[in-house]
Amino acid sequence: MKKILSIIEGELKQAFSACGYDASYGKAVLSNRPDLCEYQCNGAMAAAKAYRKKPIDIASQVVEELSGGSMFSLCQAVMPGFINLRLSEKFLADYLKEMADDQERLGLDLCLQPKTIMVDYGGANVAKPLHVGHLRSAVIGECIKRMGKAMGHHMIGDVHLGDFGLQMGLIIEELRDRKPDLPYFDPAFTGEYPKEAPFTLSELEEIYPCASKKSKFKPEEARAQGMSEEEIEKKEQASKAFAERAHLATRRLQEGYQPYRAIWKHIMNLSVADLKKNYGRLQVYFDLWKGESDAQPYIDDLIRELEEKGLAYESQGALVVDIAEESDPKELPPCIVRKSDGAALYATSDLGTIIEREKDYKPDTYIYIADKRQELHFTQVFRVARKAGFVRPEVSMKFLGFGTMNGKDGKPFKTRDGGVMRLENLIDDINQAVYDRIMENRTVSSEEAKKTAEIVGLAALKYGDLSNQAAKDYVFDVDRFISFEGNTGPYILYTIVRITSILNKYREQGGESSPKILPPSSEGEKALMLKISRYNDVMENAFAELAPHKICQYIYELSNDFNRFYHDTKILAEEDKEKQAGYIGLISLTKDVLNQCIHVLGFEAPERM
Ligand code: ARG
């Protein structure tokens, strides 16, 4: 369906043109004075300069031309030259009826040119716990993917695991220290490696942090604890040696050393199953479970190509590619593609991944969702990929960087004892808080409350994140997020549940099953209808700007409009059956729109709450 704003603009353009002015002045915007009008056109002011006339004269002429049409109930020129517009009740009702008739898409057109869009999000690091830093990438990325899907694009979501980094070397060496007799550490071993993993998931979860700590001995801390200098010296040496071994093991793994590949596969099997479970709890689903390791086969060739094209050169022993451009406000450092010790880097593996994606999927657009502190990394990768021709020139590459999730103290969110908060604990905490709230008024069984708390908790968590502009830091505030009032996920769900309950009662009362959309009979009803009519515009715009918070803002306003309407209107007690059917049609449509929106945001509404 055409957007309301475009229809209004169509009328305005025609009118401007009929009056002898350039049609382009016929632009409409949502009114910033809802007390005066719903939409407005400021074009007469701009036209006045070009045509050397008074703005009010132009506005009056255009208004004259517009009156007589059936689209506006108000069309008025006001000083100094605004055109104030209100939609006619009938026009608005017809528009909503068309939306309601299109049950599947509610008037949201499929895009004319569907694109293949690769969304790189999640970015968990295998064998390290999924922490809150990864939460934002998963939540925002899933929403971006669903937004694009709703527009009809071919979206491919790839988790792009960090599965080939130093953590693997650390685990291997820690394992060697703990279980030196494993066949993986016996160079003379020629048999088949065991099918059984040499550790359980919970062991693995303990091995990595332990190894990581071992590789980073901190002398100051030890000194503060009163350790002797001699002991410190010894520990420091051991830590350095361990770190070196881990680096070497990582390198050998990356080069394909079989015994380490075998350990790596065990780590992957356990860890990826666990990650799938955790992402599943967040209702985050990836089409591809690829990772940095999949980029490995492309790296030698890509480095050779960069050298042959004269793009990569040696600098202080490393191999780098210049990416600075004259228009940069400050000079950007070159992209390092190979370290002096020969190891490939984060950027190199992202370049390898691009080459693989070009080979397998040829995306028209790439969208990467990661912490905004990685912006330089992505600028470097994108520019190298373009310079080297790894991507076709018309491909668009976007980085959506997000801010930090802070605690109430304004510092990055931590557990109560200051440690890294694990995602699963965070989810448990929020579900528990919602559960407690539901049980306060104890109208449902604890079993049902538990189920509902999971659904509502997820909405609280995701909405709390998505309702902020992605690039901004935000404060994770459980009490606020789970509140049933204000701009929160639970408030939106509560609104949907309220509508469901009215619809159920209506049906129980034997209400007719074919609801209608009628012209509004009150200001509140019209406000609700106007908001609904903006649905397709909001969705298109939110995707174009990769801005989930715009959908949140919209459904918050829509919920407010509904609740105001509900407060002022007796729906179930309405005696005029025709009128009642109109109310029912309107609130059903409200519910449909809300449901479509929350589905795109990545959560669902419960039956009751
Ligand atoms: N694993 C990375 C991290 O934890 C995020 C990956 C982002 N995606 C990418 N293609 N580099 O920081």
Residues whose N, C-alpha, C, O or C-beta is under 5 A from the ligand:
A	BS01	LIG	D120 G123 A124 H160 G162 A370
